[in-house]
Amino acid sequence: MERHDQNEQEDYFDEPPLEDFLPNEDDRIVKEKQKKRRSFFFKIVTTGLVLAMLISFNQIWPQVINIPSIKFLQKSKELSKQEKIQKYKEAVVTIQDSNTKGTGFNIAENGFIITNRHVVEDMNPITVMFPQGDVLRASIVHMDSVLDLAFLKVDGENLPFLTLSKPNKWNSKDHIYVIGNPLFHNQIANEGDILEGSDNNQLLMISAPIYKGNSGSPVIDLDGEVIGVVYAKTIEDGTGLAIPVEQFLTKLPKK
């Protein structure tokens, strides 16, 4: 009896045959199915990630390259072939600190800059950069909150400058140029017409395209003289708004 039980125990603890540990056709099929599942899952995850990236890309990219600006970049390139536009550009400056950027223009050889109050009121320090390479620290001489104007002084010599027009020289439908630093660009020239002026020359409305960063840009007539300073655009149709030269000629501090 004991021998019989011992034989049963030996049979119970016998090792399985070696073939059970070797790959067989069933194992291959299972592994192939697992591989296909992993591949399918990987494709699903990858596709999802790509779609998410594309959605994000489509939302961000227009802001980075400014797709709406492509047209005015082409126009600026075309206008900048003209010698007079190249000359005007020399006096248009970039005004910035570490956080913001705007436009201004010089009206004196020793450095006297006109821009908007909202461009510089929170800047510290205020840096003025001329396109030919001069980088100068600016101080505020005077700010006018009603007109949204600021007058800055920089220490320079023989700086390129623009001439201010005499009062009441412009008329509706006159052709004009605007040069500034819209969006992520610098020294962008564009053109348009004077649409109309308000009563008593309080406001100048222009058709030239205006974007963020154009604040402080000079509005230049066909004689190369400044007849206004861009400060905003309308929400409804994007019409450019400028302060006519008549509004600030008498407010200019002594240079």
DOTORPA-913788 format. One record per residue (C-alpha): x, y, z; chain. Coordinates in nm, 4 decimals. Each point is the difference from the previous one (the first is absolute). Layout:
X	Y	Z	A .
...
//
This chain:
0.0000	0.0000	0.0000	A .
0.2789	0.2331	0.0911	A .
0.1802	-0.0792	-0.3257	A .
-0.3131	0.0762	-0.1963	A .
-0.0369	0.3382	0.1683	A .
0.3643	0.0718	-0.0599	A .
-0.0384	-0.0754	-0.3707	A .
-0.3002	0.2322	-0.0184	A .
0.2015	0.2775	0.1632	A .
0.2864	-0.0522	-0.2406	A .
-0.2452	0.0149	-0.2913	A .
-0.1480	0.3197	0.1474	A .
0.3379	0.1720	0.0226	A .
0.1275	-0.1103	-0.3388	A .
0.1289	0.2971	-0.2067	A .
-0.1966	0.0850	-0.3178	A .
0.1656	-0.0901	-0.3262	A .
0.2515	0.2448	-0.1514	A .
-0.2266	0.0572	-0.2993	A .
-0.2422	0.1871	0.2260	A .
0.2605	0.2730	0.0468	A .
0.0849	0.0396	-0.3667	A .
-0.1837	0.2478	-0.2299	A .
-0.2815	-0.1491	-0.1942	A .
-0.2477	0.1178	-0.2595	A .
-0.2528	0.1121	0.2597	A .
0.2612	0.2188	0.1699	A .
0.0979	0.1557	-0.3304	A .
-0.3626	0.0848	-0.0777	A .
-0.0510	0.1550	0.3447	A .
0.3165	0.2090	-0.0306	A .
-0.0993	0.1138	-0.3469	A .
-0.3380	0.1122	0.1295	A .
0.1628	0.1848	0.2897	A .
0.2394	0.1686	-0.2408	A .
-0.2873	0.1120	-0.2217	A .
-0.1880	0.1353	0.3018	A .
0.3049	0.1980	0.1127	A .
0.0516	0.1341	-0.3514	A .
-0.3657	0.1016	-0.0275	A .
0.0069	0.1669	0.3415	A .
0.3216	0.1844	-0.0912	A .
-0.1581	0.1278	-0.3224	A .
-0.3081	0.1225	0.1889	A .
0.2106	0.1836	0.2581	A .
0.2311	0.1458	-0.2664	A .
-0.2918	0.1164	-0.2113	A .
-0.1579	0.1644	0.3030	A .
0.3210	0.1799	0.0863	A .
0.0459	0.1188	-0.3579	A .
-0.3563	0.1323	-0.0131	A .
0.0473	0.1798	0.3314	A .
0.3221	0.1557	-0.1256	A .
-0.1644	0.1077	-0.3250	A .
-0.2870	0.1649	0.1853	A .
0.2425	0.1813	0.2271	A .
0.2195	0.0895	-0.2972	A .
-0.2923	0.1463	-0.1928	A .
-0.0974	0.2092	0.3005	A .
0.3481	0.1321	0.0754	A .
0.1690	0.0173	-0.3403	A .
-0.2070	0.2892	-0.1397	A .
0.1047	0.2036	0.3035	A .
0.3652	-0.0897	-0.0502	A .
0.0339	0.0690	-0.3708	A .
-0.2919	0.2424	-0.0138	A .
-0.1730	-0.1419	-0.3057	A .
-0.2132	0.3187	-0.0375	A .
0.3245	0.1935	-0.0261	A .
0.1326	-0.1819	-0.3046	A .
-0.1803	0.2380	-0.2340	A .
0.1343	0.3150	0.1663	A .
0.3488	-0.1509	0.0094	A .
-0.0153	-0.0337	-0.3759	A .
-0.1267	0.3574	-0.0297	A .
0.2797	0.1244	0.2269	A .
0.2611	-0.1769	-0.2099	A .
-0.1399	0.1614	-0.3105	A .
-0.0168	0.3501	0.1502	A .
0.3455	-0.0294	0.1557	A .
0.1551	-0.0118	-0.3456	A .
-0.0766	0.3707	-0.0265	A .
0.2834	0.2264	0.1075	A .
-0.2305	0.2399	0.1827	A .
-0.1494	-0.2792	0.2106	A .
0.3489	-0.1192	0.0911	A .
0.0797	0.3540	0.1149	A .
-0.3179	0.0276	0.2086	A .
0.0769	-0.3316	0.1673	A .
0.3305	0.1306	0.1329	A .
-0.1833	0.2302	0.2416	A .
-0.2572	-0.2564	0.1198	A .
0.1125	-0.1640	0.3228	A .
-0.0866	-0.3014	0.2111	A .
-0.0886	0.0868	0.3588	A .
0.0103	-0.2869	0.2462	A .
0.0895	-0.1464	0.3344	A .
0.0197	-0.3670	0.0988	A .
-0.3774	-0.0458	-0.0253	A .
-0.1511	0.2243	-0.2661	A .
0.0777	0.1582	-0.3336	A .
-0.1364	0.2938	-0.1947	A .
0.0892	0.2568	-0.2610	A .
0.1167	0.3588	0.0040	A .
0.1695	0.2442	-0.2360	A .
0.2768	0.2540	0.0364	A .
-0.0541	0.3661	-0.0914	A .
0.3377	0.1523	0.0924	A .
0.3662	-0.0648	-0.0788	A .
0.0858	-0.0119	0.3692	A .
-0.2743	-0.2495	0.0786	A .
-0.3592	0.0974	0.0791	A .
-0.2533	-0.2823	-0.0294	A .
-0.3775	0.0106	-0.0364	A .
-0.2086	-0.3053	0.0920	A .
-0.3187	-0.0893	0.1925	A .
-0.0356	0.0333	0.3735	A .
-0.1330	-0.3562	0.0292	A .
0.3150	-0.1309	-0.1697	A .
0.2403	0.1332	0.2642	A .
-0.1942	0.0735	0.3179	A .
0.0831	-0.3401	0.1560	A .
0.3452	-0.0426	-0.1563	A .
0.3056	-0.0033	0.2223	A .
0.2565	0.0544	-0.1337	A .
-0.0994	0.1412	-0.3389	A .
0.2313	-0.1073	-0.2817	A .
-0.0086	0.1613	-0.3442	A .
0.1557	-0.1840	-0.2923	A .
0.0684	0.1596	-0.3362	A .
0.0080	-0.2331	-0.3039	A .
0.3604	0.0913	-0.0779	A .
0.1091	-0.1452	0.3333	A .
-0.0071	0.2800	0.2587	A .
-0.1426	-0.1228	0.3325	A .
-0.0738	0.2877	0.2390	A .
-0.1560	0.0401	0.3421	A .
-0.2979	0.2377	-0.0069	A .
-0.1526	0.2243	0.2628	A .
-0.3560	0.1331	-0.0027	A .
-0.0182	0.3751	-0.0565	A .
-0.3774	0.0276	0.0038	A .
-0.3091	-0.2201	-0.0235	A .
-0.3507	0.1049	-0.1007	A .
-0.2713	-0.2328	0.1256	A .
-0.2756	0.1698	-0.1993	A .
0.1733	-0.0354	-0.3359	A .
0.1805	-0.3232	0.0951	A .
0.3329	0.1526	-0.0980	A .
0.3480	-0.0234	0.1503	A .
0.3131	0.1963	-0.0813	A .
0.3348	-0.1643	0.0708	A .
0.3571	0.1264	0.0022	A .
0.3047	-0.2013	-0.0964	A .
0.3582	0.1204	-0.0147	A .
0.1217	-0.0246	-0.3571	A .
0.1614	0.1896	-0.2829	A .
-0.0809	0.0187	-0.3697	A .
-0.2899	-0.2403	0.0406	A .
-0.2398	-0.0452	-0.2939	A .
-0.3299	0.1804	0.0540	A .
-0.3392	0.0660	-0.1525	A .
-0.1529	0.3439	-0.0515	A .
-0.3385	0.0885	0.1425	A .
-0.2560	0.1392	-0.2413	A .
-0.1515	0.3452	0.0327	A .
-0.3603	0.0101	0.1290	A .
-0.2981	-0.0616	-0.2256	A .
0.2075	-0.1278	-0.2870	A .
-0.1690	-0.3382	-0.0382	A .
-0.3361	-0.0837	-0.1550	A .
-0.2278	-0.2999	-0.0251	A .
0.1029	-0.2502	-0.2672	A .
0.3661	0.1082	0.0204	A .
0.2395	-0.2918	-0.0354	A .
0.2131	-0.0761	0.3049	A .
0.2706	-0.2378	0.1263	A .
0.0270	-0.1606	0.3410	A .
0.3270	-0.1467	0.1292	A .
0.0198	-0.1945	0.3249	A .
0.0709	-0.3189	0.1907	A .
-0.3230	-0.2016	-0.0072	A .
-0.0316	-0.3447	0.1588	A .
0.3392	-0.1757	0.0011	A .
0.1420	0.2088	-0.2844	A .
0.2073	0.3167	-0.0292	A .
0.0213	0.2769	-0.2567	A .
-0.3196	-0.0919	-0.1828	A .
-0.1157	0.2542	-0.2579	A .
-0.3573	0.0113	-0.1180	A .
-0.2273	0.2389	-0.1810	A .
-0.3590	0.1107	-0.0174	A .
-0.2155	0.3105	-0.0220	A .
-0.1445	0.2513	0.2391	A .
-0.3607	-0.1085	0.0329	A .
-0.1135	0.3048	0.1870	A .
0.0788	0.2312	0.2859	A .
-0.2313	0.0881	0.2846	A .
-0.1229	0.3492	0.0773	A .
0.2761	0.2425	0.0984	A .
0.2604	-0.2579	-0.1009	A .
-0.0391	-0.1965	0.3217	A .
0.0484	-0.3354	-0.1718	A .
0.1513	-0.1385	-0.3163	A .
-0.1451	-0.3200	-0.1524	A .
0.2195	-0.1943	-0.2425	A .
-0.0368	-0.3116	-0.2117	A .
0.3576	-0.1280	0.0472	A .
-0.0021	-0.3314	0.1949	A .
0.0743	0.0487	0.3700	A .
0.1045	-0.2740	0.2421	A .
0.1246	-0.0281	0.3557	A .
0.3429	0.1611	0.0113	A .
-0.0949	0.2732	-0.2472	A .
-0.0802	0.2372	0.2847	A .
0.2252	0.3025	-0.0364	A .
0.0523	-0.0486	-0.3733	A .
0.0242	0.3172	-0.2113	A .
-0.2613	0.0693	-0.2663	A .
0.1999	0.1500	-0.2865	A .
-0.1379	0.1944	-0.2947	A .
0.1289	-0.0033	-0.3572	A .
0.2356	0.2867	0.0815	A .
0.1697	-0.2120	0.2637	A .
-0.1372	0.1986	0.2933	A .
-0.1736	-0.1385	0.3078	A .
-0.3682	0.0876	0.0153	A .
-0.0974	-0.2279	0.2884	A .
0.0897	-0.2662	0.2567	A .
-0.1750	-0.3385	0.0017	A .
-0.1483	-0.0936	0.3368	A .
-0.2732	-0.2635	-0.0601	A .
-0.2426	-0.1620	-0.2414	A .
-0.3751	-0.0493	0.0088	A .
-0.1388	-0.3313	0.1205	A .
-0.2723	-0.0124	-0.2641	A .
0.2031	0.0134	-0.3198	A .
0.3612	0.0574	0.1039	A .
0.0157	0.3586	-0.1269	A .
0.3215	0.1654	0.1129	A .
-0.0285	0.2930	0.2375	A .
0.2636	0.2709	0.0281	A .
0.0554	0.3230	0.1899	A .
0.0210	0.2826	-0.2574	A .
0.3093	0.2176	0.0050	A .
-0.2159	0.3037	0.0836	A .
-0.0719	-0.1547	0.3402	A .
0.3571	-0.0126	0.1193	A .
0.1949	0.2690	-0.1860	A .
-0.0764	0.2544	0.2722	A .
0.0698	-0.2525	0.2767	A .
0.3525	-0.0875	-0.1049	A .
0.2440	0.0720	0.2813	A .
0.3159	0.1861	-0.0884	A .
0.2527	-0.2472	-0.1390	A .
//
